[in-house]
Amino acid sequence: MKSICHEVEAVLSSMNLNLFQQSLFDEAVKVANNTAQNRSSMLTDVLQGRPTEIDYITGYLCERAKTLGIDTPLNDQLLLQVKNLS
């Protein structure tokens, strides 16, 4: 998760976007801890055979990264894995 967050931060930084006061990884850990008992909407979509929002989230990030010349191999892999589940 830390490496995925670093890739995201590289893309955001190149777009001059700073979304959080702390690192994205720290924010993601906080959200994961606070929502540990929840089932994510994307998992629910996969389990129910519905399309997910992966293209709008990770897909967009990966497209922007390519445009900016930034490698995001882990996010690219994550995108493909979720799409293969759908």
N, C-alpha and C positions, 0 to 999 in steps of 0.2 A: 504494500500500500504506500509505503514511503517513496518508492521509486516512481510509482504512478503519479503521486502528488508532485514530485520534482519535475516530471515531464509537463504536467499541467501548468505549474508555476513558470516554467521556461516560456511556454506559449503566452501566458498572461503577461509576463514581464515584457516580452517583445511587443505586445499590444499596448503597453503602458497602462495595464490594469492592475490594481491592487485591491483585492476584494476583502481581505481580512487583516486585522491588526497583527495576528500571529501567523505562523506558517500554515499552509493548507493542510499539511499532515496533522498538526496539532488540532486544527479545527475539525478535521475528519475523525480523529480519535474521539474528540468530545462528542460529536454528533453520534458516532457509533455507540459510545457508552450510554448516551441518553436515550437511544432508540433500540437498544439491544433486544428488547422483547417484541419489537414490531416486525411485521413482514413487509418488506419493501414492495412498492407498487410494481417495480419491474419484475421482481420474482413472481408476484401474483399474476402479472400479465403472461409470463412464460408458462406458468403452471396451468393457466386457463386457455392457452393457445391464442392469446391476443397479441397483436403487434406491440412492441415496446417503444419507449422513447429514446432508445440507444442512439439512433441516427441523429436525433436533435441535440443530444448532449455530447457523447463521446465522438460521434461521427462528425459533428461540427468542429470540435476541438482538433481532430485529426486532419480535417480539410484545411483549417487555418494553419496548422503546423506545417503542412506541406507547402502551402503558399509562402510561408515565412522561412522555409528552409530549415525547419527544426525537426529532428528525428524524434518520434514518439512510438518506439517499437512496442512498449508495454500497453499503451492505450490502443494501438492498432490491433494488438492481439486480443485485448479485452473486447473491443468492438466486434471482431470476428467471432469470438466465442459466444457472446450473447446473441448475435445474429444467427449463429448455427443452432442455438437452442430454440429460437422462435419459429 
